[in-house]
Amino acid sequence: MPPVHEENYDGWHLRLSNGRTKRINSVNFLNKVNETVALPEKISFCEQYYNKHQHPCRFRITSLSFLASLENALLNRGYQPIDKTDVLLQDLSSRPKAQPTMPVTFEKTASEEWLGVLCRLTGREGDAEKQSLKDTLARIEIDVCYASIRMDGEIVALVSYAPVEGVRFQLKRIYLSSKLRGTGMGLKLLHHVEGCAKTRGAAEMELWTDTRFTRAHSFYAREGYVKQAKTRDLGDISNTTEYQFIKLL
């Protein structure tokens, strides 16, 4: 998810989103740039920025940070590592794909009905939670595709996916109504979305899933998704940590 507020400071991306998750309330490094500001000054700027908004200052260090001295500088200022991130991959080229028996509708924007069903299926039905989700989705600048399946005029399944980097696409969410559980529709919808992503040039499909959802881990593993060493902590009220899975298409 994108942050509600974002500021670029000499190549560093300061992200802020009302405290919802750590990854969108932290300093991120998205591109290699020719930096002009001294490292201690940049760190101080970040600390002042988050302090102004009454948030802790966090740095999300990845291979894109390109600063071997950054981690040592942070440790010397009293920072400590708090989370690690995992990733999974799957090869989609060799197995036949199941297809949904009901029509799948694809949209470029999330409708009010789509958002309402998502909030209901995920237990986020409060007005504030729904508005926060709408605000976050509105800031997504990549080409997200929202899909749904209807039964008797009612949306009973949701899925969304989007390109995230190069030839990698991300399965952002897949939810089924209780009416469809045990019918195999989840698998068919997954295969359908993988096929759609592949026709758009995807070579990899990425997804993130709660570390506590062991049945989901087994499901994705059977479908060729490989658990990575990367994890991410959402910093939400449920204390959620997610595993990353990737599948080669």
Order of alpha helices (4+ residues) and beta strands (2+ residues): beta-beta-beta-alpha-alpha-beta-alpha-alpha-beta-beta-beta-alpha-beta-alpha-beta-beta
